[in-house]
């Protein structure tokens, strides 16, 4: 008999579980109540059909004012690039206006079920990237706006983006609406599947190799294969080969290609490089020997994204003992554009935290596999996230899909979004609310069409302001 066997006397007939106290972070018991029934009961308060409605607040800012407000705090000389990109198409406008849509979503009904949400779950924010061993996975891949909030907001933003992307691609209106409808349906069915599985199985469900079959997205296979092939070649090494040159002292340095890539003064470069010391403290210790084999060579400023243009973003060149490159991106993390609108729907504004940490932890909560070098730091008092740059990233351009692929892409992204939400919200609760029939699918598809129309009007207002010279814009950058 061991010491462990005799440490705690057992009373005959007493259930062993009674001898254990509750431990913070664990459930009080395996099955508290019936989450499915709790979710179903929410339909009495918020009918699923209610999600079709869009009521704009009387004090809603106009599109131009919203864009100008979202430019505050950005690098002033870069904001015309951002405006130019947003003015390109209505879909591009939506991509850059997460804050304006959050303002509008705050007027729509929510169940009160919270999840870690992307906050910017439009159709172009899904893509391929490399796992730790170089294999490709597909998932959400942009988390600048991530917060704990209403799951419905992500679903409605995804559905709306599919309508706008379909219109840009030249698909007819029925096809665009169906893409939104199928996305919501796939979200609902995937959540029901996850709700039926044991917790661990649900957490790891729908591996990427099963995604096409699970979502019946067979028409997308050729497109995904082409994107995958391109992603495999999208590496730090390739970027460094194109964007750097050999200096006289034998080191490599970035080459100016304005306005997208430019060298920075020595003091600024040194400050960014020095911040990577703090970044190392945010990584798992097992990653440190890997980065310890690289030497920092150079730092440059690089313009990124549509919604992110004007924020501070650097690329840092590192070389190993063979001269092989690893490029890290040090990207400014601003407060989520959703934060001011959460209290209106019953979600508390979280206590201010390091914004880079918010982005990183939100990403890890939603993705099945995350970048192994994902971390955060501070540069000149500003919060930044740090991640690998060009780690075999690839994406499907939803606005370039054929009409007969839009429904497949909708189903695939809807399923991925459900998988991401189920990591932080109980899938039984959401599945109970969503139900078996298509009532929610129809309602949110209707919302998506209505909001897409609204976005086209907002886009037209911005284009008009640019044409009249009221807002500066650089087109085609």
N, C-alpha and C positions, 0 to 999 in steps of 0.2 A: 504494500500500500504506500502510495506516495504522499508527500506533504500536501499536495493539491487535493488529494482525495479526502483528507481529514481536516482541511482548513475551515470549512463551513459545515456545521452539523445540519443534516437534512431531517426535517420532521416527516414522519411517515404520512403519506397521503397529501402532502403539501405540494402543489404544482411548482416546478422549478422556477418558472417565470416570475412568480411572486417574490422571489428573493432578490430580484434585480431591480435596481432603481432606474428611472427614466434617464436617458443620456441625451444631452442637448445635441441637436443635429439629426437625431433619429426619430422616426415616428413613434408615437406612444404605443401603438399596437399595429399589426400588419394591415388591417382593413378597417380604418375608422369610418363608420357610416357607409354610405353608398355614393361615391362621387358622381357616378353616372346619373343617379336619380336627382342629385343636387343640380347637376347641369341641366337636366331635363326640366326641372322646376323653374329654372331661370326663364324659360320661354313664356311663362305667364306674365312676367314683368317686362321682358323685352322680346316680343314676338320676332321670329326670324325674318318675317316679311318687312319688319321695321327698318332693316338694314338697307333697303332700297332708297330711303329718303336722303335728300341733301337739302339742308336749309342753311343758307349763308347768313352769317352774323351781320347785323346792320352796320357794325363798325369795321367790317372786313377791309383791310388795306387793299388798295388797287395793286395790280401786278407790278407796276413800276416802283411804287413805294416799297413793296415787299422785297423786291430785288435790291433796291438801294439799302434797305435796312440790313439785309443779309450780307451786304458788302462791308459793313462797318467792322473795323478791326482787321481787315485784310490789307495786304500790301497794295496801296492805292494805284500804283502804275500797272498792276496786273488785273485789276477789276474789269477793264475794257475787254480783256481776253475772255473772262468769265461771261460777261454780258453777251459777247459775240457768239460764244458756244451755246448759251441758252436761247439766243434768238434764232438759231439755225432751224429748229423744228419744234412743234408742240411737245413731242416726246423729250427732246433735249431740255425744254423749259421745265417739264415735270421733274427731270433728273436733278435740276439745280434748285428746286423749290420745295424741299422737304418741310421747311418751316411753315410756308404758306398752306400746304396741304394739311399739316398738323393743326393749324388754326381752324381749318374747315372741318376736319375730322372731330375736333372737340365739340362740335355742334351736333354730332351724330350719336345714336344710341350705342352703348357698350354694356356688356354683361357684368363687368367688374372682375372677370377672370384675368389675372395678370400673368405675363410671361416675360422672359427676356426677349425683347423684340429688336429686330434689325433697325427699325426706324426709317429705313430707306430701301425697302424691299422691292424696288422696281425690277423689271424683267432683265435689265442689263447688269444687275448686281449679283448674278449667279455665274459661276465659271469654274474652270479647271485650275488646279494648282498641284504642286508636288507634295507628297508626304515625306516622312523622314528618310525613306529608302529610294526616293525618286519616282515612285509610282504616282499615277495621276488620280486625283479624287475630284468630285464635283460637288459644289455646295455654294451657299451664300459666301460672298467674298468681299463685302464692304460693310464696315461697322462704325463709321464715324458718328452716326446718330444713335447708336444702340442705348437703350434704357429698359428699365422694367416698366411695362405699360400694357395697354389693351391689345390682345392678340388680333382683334379685328382690324386695327390700323394697318398692320403689315399686309393682311389679306386684301384689304381694299386698295392699298397702294399698288400691290402686284397686279390685281385685276385691272385697274385703270391703266397701268403702264402697258398691258397687253393690248388693250383697245387702241391706244395711241401708236404703239409700235406697228400694229397691224395696219392701221390707216396709212402710216408712213410707207409701209411696204407695198401699199396698193391693194390690200385685201378689201373685199366688200364688207359692208356693215354687219351682215349676219355672221361672217367668219370672225370678225373682231369681237363681237359679243360672245360668240361661242368659245373663243379662246379664254375669255374671262370666266365664263360659266364653267368650263372644264377645269380651270385652275382651282376654283373654289371647290368643285366636286372632288378633285384629287386630294385637296387639303382635308376635306371632310372624311373621305374614305380612308385615307392614310391614318388620320387620327383615330378612327374607329378600329383599324387594324392594331395600332399600337396600344390602344386601351385594352385589347383582349389578351395581350402577351404578358408573361412575367416581366417584372421591372427590368431585369438585366437584359433580357432578350429585346424588349422594346427599346432600350437605350442604344443597342447596337444593330437595330433592325434596318432593313433596306440598304444592304451594301450597294456600293456604286455599280457593281456588275449586275445587280438585280433591278436597277432603276428603270431601264428601258422596258423590261418585261412587266414590272409592277405598274408602270404608268401607261402601258400600251403605246409607247412612243417610238414605234419601229420606223416611222418615216423620218425620224431624226438621226438614225444610225449613221448614214453617210456624212451628214454635217458634223456630228460629234467626232467621227473618225478624223475628218479633216482638221477640226479644231485641235484635237489631241496631238496630231502629228506636228502642227505648228507650235503647240505649247511645249512639246519636248525639246524644241530648239530655242525656246525663249528663256535663256539662262543669263546669269550674271556674266559668265565668260563672254558670251556673244555681245552683250551690251558694252562691256568693257573694251572689247576689241574694236567696236565701232566708235566709242565715245572718248577714248583716251589715246595718248601718244607717249612716246618715250622721251623723257626730258634729258638734258645734257648730263645731269648727275646720275643717270641710270635708273631713276625712279620713273613711275608712270603717273601721268596727271590727266585730268579731264580737259577736253577741248571745248572752247566756247562754241555753242550753236544757239545763239539767241533767237527768240526770247525763251525757248524751252529749257535750255541748259546753259548755265553760265558759271564761271569760276567766281569765287568769293574772296574777299580780302583775307590775308593771313590770320588776323585776329579772330575773325568770324569762323574760319575753318578750324582754328585751334580750339575754340570754344565748343564747337560741335563735336570734334574728336574727343575732347576731354570729357564730354557728357557720357560717352560710351562706358566710362568707368562705373558710373551710377547705373547705367543700363545693365551691366553684367550682374548687379545685385538683384535684379528682378527675374533673372533666369534660374532655372533649375540647375543645381550645382553640377550635374552630369554633363551640361552643355559647355562648361567653362574650358575644359581641356581642348575642345574643338576650336573655339575662338582663340585660345592661346597659341594656336599654330599660325595665326594670321597677323600681319603687320599692317597698320593703317598707313595708306599712301597719300590719299587726297580726298578733298571734300568739294562738292559743287552744289549749286542750287538748281532744282529741277521743277518746272511747272507741272502740275498733275491735274487729272480729272476734269469734271465739269463743275460739280458742286464745290470741289476743293480748291479751285483756282483762286489764287490770292492768299492762301494760307502758306506758311513757311514749310518748305519741304526740301530736304537735302539728300543727296546720295553720297555714300562714303565708300571709297574703293579700298579693299583689303586684298593683300596678296599672300599666298602661302609660300613655302620654301621652294616650290617649283615655278613660282610666278603665276600660278592659276588664281583667277580673280573670284572674290566673293564681294557682292555689293549689298550694302545695307541701306534701307531707306529710313530716314529720321524725319517723320512727318508730324507737323503740328496737330494737336488734338484740341479743338475748341469745344465748349459746352454743347451738348446736343440741342439741335434746333427744336426738339420736341418738348424740352423741359418746361417752358412757360405755359404749355397747354395741358399738361397732365392734371393739375388740380381741378380743372373744369369737369373732368370725367371721374373724379374720385380717387386719383392716384397722387400720393404725396410726392412733392419734389424732393429728391434724395439730398442728403447732406453733401455739400460740395466735397469732391474728392479730386485727386490728380486725374485729369481728363484722359491722359494716356493710359493710366491704369484702368479707367472705366471702359475704354475701347477694347483693351486687351482681354480683360476678364469677360466682357460681353461676348467677344468673339469666341473665346474658349467655351463659354456656356452654350453657344449655339451650334458650333461646328462639330462634326464627328471627329475630324482630325485637323489640328491647327499647325501653323508654322512652328517648327521647333525652336526658332530663334526670336519668337515674338516677345517683346518686352516694352519697357517705357523708360523715359528719362526726362530731364529738364534742361533747357538751353536758354540762357539769359532770362530766367524767371518764367519761361513759357513751357507748358507741358507738351511732350511729344510722345508718339508711339514709335517703336523701332521694329522693323520686320525685314525679311529678305526681299530684295528687289529682283524681279524677274526669276522667281523660283518656279519656272516652267508654267507660267500662268497663261491661260487661254480663255476665251469667252465666245459665246454665240451672240451675234448681233441680231437681236429679235426683230429689228426694223428691216433686216435684209433677208428674212426667211420667206420661203414660198408660202402661198396662202394655205396649202394643204399641210404645212408643218406647224402652223400657229397653234392648232389644238393640241398637238403633241407637246409643244414647248410649254403651253399652259399647264398641262397635266404634270409634266416633269417638275416645273418650278413650284407648283402647288404642293406636290408631295415633299419636295425638299424643305419647303417652309414649315410644313407640319412636323417633319422630323426635327427641325431646329427648335420649334416652340416646345415640343414634347420633352426636351431636356430640362426645362425649367418649370413648365406647367404640367399638372396632372392630365395626361391625355384622356382619362376617363371623364373628367369634368367637362373638357371642351367637346369631346365626342358626344356626351350626353346632351349637350345643348344643340350641337349641329344636327344630330339625328340621322335617320336613314334616308329620308326623301330629299328632293332637290329644292326645297323651299328656300334654304339659305343660298344655294347656288344661283337661283333666279334673282333673288333680291340683290345680292352683291354685284351680279352682272349688270343689273339695271343701274345700280349706283355707279358702276365703272363707266358706263356709256354717258351718263349724265355728267360725271366729273370730267370725263375726257372732253366733252363739249365745253365745259367751263374752262379747262386748261387751254383749249384752242383760243378762246376769247382772251385769256390772260396773255398768251403768247402773242396774239395780234396786237394787244396794247403795248407790249414791250417792243415789238418790231416797229410800230408806229412812232414810239418815243425815240428809237434809234434813228429812224429815217428823218425825223424832225430835228435831230440834234440835241434833244433834251437829255439823252443818256449816251455816253461814249461807248463805242464797241469796236473791237478788232475782229473782223470776220476771217475765218479760214485758218486760225492759228491753233 
